[in-house]
């Protein structure tokens, strides 16, 4: 990991630490804990770091023993309990992984089945994503700049492809406003996590306009937007020029369907669920509806708007 004799590659270091840690090597477990603690070569995840420090400490690793109380100060009681459960359930691999093992340090602690984007709407951890990203019964973790945290599914709206999640802790929520006043041509932007396996885990901005006040076949629930959307953007907040949520990114027009119907490929045709439908969904959860934030009413530099949206946006991992 220090780059002696080779180009420094933290992701490659994590791969080899993980191979040895999976076999029960205490030093590798402690080193892997460090990588997850600081986010070197992997998505920062204090819960996963805690698990590896516990395992290494149980084998007598002095460095891990010293770090356990330090990391515990940053974890909630539920996170500590979860980390201890993960450590108890850990079973060392009996044999070394093959040379063809594809796990790398760019992967998160356990490979998720799918991922998408979500955004916080309250400061105490309620967030929104799409139902097709995280449905009923899904095991979910959310990743923010502060690390990775477990989240639970609170309620699902299958008809409008919306899911309400809850993560423990304090976050920066965004205001949700009615979409009724949104006009054709209005600025619309989103921050999300498209194609994480290819583009990485850094949040990406997509900016465009409201291209239509209706969706596929004039579906009144949706906006058509020109902001370039990719797989992984699903569930992200569509915001106006002041940073108010006016929709939830949901889909892009199927190229296969467009080709079959028109004989041509559709260019940059994407959709978002209107925020008025999101507000109706949230009204059915009184604890959330009472905590929604007041709209942003003052003009700000667009860069400042993007910064606030980024702070309220999370990568959603589903296992």
Protein Blocks (a to p, Z undefined) as FASTA:
>chain_A
ZZpoiacdfklmmmmmmmmmmnopaklmmmmmmmmmnopoiacdfklmmmmmmmmmmnop
aklmmmmmmmmmmpcfklmmmmmmmmmmpccdfbdcdfklcbdfkbcfbdcfbdcddddf
bfnopacddfklmcghiacddddfkbccddddfbdcfknopacdddeddddddddddfkl
pcehiacdddddehkllnojadcddddddfbfcdeehiakbccdfbdcdehjgopacddf
kopafbdcfbdcdfklmmmmnopacehiacdddfklmmmmmmmmmklmmmpccddfbdcd
fklmmmmmmmmpccdddZZ
